[in-house]
């Protein structure tokens, strides 16, 4: 199992070891999140809302995204649909039925070039489709990343992550993502 966040808002937790206690370090994920409404013409982009997610200790996989960083998630689904992806004992604290739905294959014609499904599904997020050619997957450090999210064979979101070592939102940071 991937290393979990050492700092969580406590929203996405599951008593995985069944000891009637929740350990924030090992049984909670998600960092600190803040939903954002999109004010300007979201219907034209298909985007419904956005989420800022601060991970002060990073998160798994180890040696990939385990440095402090900020994720910005852009959702194509409603917040209620996203929140319906339940906590549970599978993969990264996701309900096992929801894990199966989250990892349903994306039709090959719609899978972005170089991206792969590695079964990195998580509560309240779904599956993470990653680019294994990105530098962070080759021990070259994490400065920024662009990741797609999927659930039940369809795209739900995209997100940009940026470590605090890089100026977040800079043109250079977005071009390589």
N, C-alpha and C positions, 0 to 999 in steps of 0.2 A: 504494500500500500504506500502511496505517496505521502511524504511528510505533510502534515496539516499545518494550517496557520497557527502561530503562537498568539495571535491577537485576532479576536473575532468579535463581532457585534453580538454574538450569541443567538443569531436568528436561525442559523442552519446547523443544528446539532442533532446527534443521535447517540444513544447509550449503547455503543457497539459491543462493549464487554459485559453488558447486562448486570452492572453492579448497582443500579438505581442512583447513580451519580453521573453527572456530565463533566468530563474533563475538557476545559476549553482548549488545551494544548493538543489533545489527540482525538476529540470527538466533536469538534466544531470547525467549520470552514467559513470562508467568505470575507475575512478582513472586516473593514468598516465600509459600509455601502451607503450611498446617497442617490436616490432616484432623481432624475431630472426630466422635466417636461420639455418637449421640443415646441417652441413657440411659432416658428416660421414654416408654414406649409409642409407639415410632415406627410400629408397625403400624396404629395408629388414625389417623394423619395421612397415611400413605403415604410419609413421608420415610424414607430409608434412612440418610443420613449428612449431615454438613455440612462445609464447608471455609472456613477463614479465609484470605484472600489479601491480603497487604499489598503495595501498589504504591507504593514511595517516590517515584517520579517520574511516577506516573500511567501512562496508556497511551492509545492512539488510541481514537477519531478525534481528531485535533488540535483543540484549542479546545473539546473536550467533556468528556473524562475525563482530561485530561493534567495533573491536579494530584495531589499525594500523597493517597492514600486507602486505605481498607480495604474489601474486598468480603467479604460473607458469602454463600456459596452453599449452598442447601438442595437436596439431590439426591433424586429419585424413582427413580433407577437405582443399581445397585451401583457401588462405586469401580472394580472391574475393568471394568465396561462403560464407564465414563467414561474410564478410562485407555487403553481400546482405540481411542479416536479418535486416530489417528496423526499425527505431524508430517509435513510435506511442503511442496512449493513453492507451493501455492495459497493465495489470500487471506491470512489471518494464520497462516502457517506450518502449514497443515493439508494432509494427504494429499488429492490431487484426488478420488479416489473417495469418501473420507470427506466432503469438501466437498459433493459432489453429494447424499450422504445427509443431511448436516446441513441443507441448504437445501431438502429436500423439503417441499412446502407442508403447513401445518397446515390441516385442514379448517376452512372459514370459520365453522362453527357453534361451534368451540372457540377461535377466536382472540379474545383479550380485546379489549374495546372500546378504540379509539384506538391499539392496538399494531400494528406493522408488521414485516414481514420485510424487512430491507435487505441480506441476504446477509452478515452480519457473523459468519461462522463461524471457529472457532479450534480449534487442536489441544487435545485433552483437555477440551473444553468443548462443542463443537457450535455451533449457531447462536444468536445473540442477538436476541431479539425486543424491540424498543424502542418507547417511547411518544414519537413525534416532537413531541407537544405539550408535553413536559417543558421546563422553563426552560433546561437546559443545551444543548438543541438550537437555542436562539434567542439565544445569546451572553449569557445572563443569569447565568452562573456555575453551577458544579456544587456542590451541598451534599449531595444524596442522590438516589438513583434506585432504581427497582424494575424489574428486567429479567427476562424469561422466557427459558429456554433450551430448545432443541428439537433433535431428531435423528431423521431418518427419519420425519418427519411426526407425531411425538409429543413431548409435553413431557417434559423430563428434569429440569429444575431451575428454581428461582427464585433471584434474588439481590438483595440490598440492598447498595448501595454508599454509603459516606458519606465525605465529605472530612474532613480533620482540623480544618477550620474550624467544624465543627458537633459538638455533643455527640452522639456515636454512641449509638444505642439509646434516645434520649429519645423520649417519647411523641409530641412534635411531629415529630420526624424520621421516625417510622414512619407517621403518619397521612397525610402528603403523598406517600408513596412508592407 
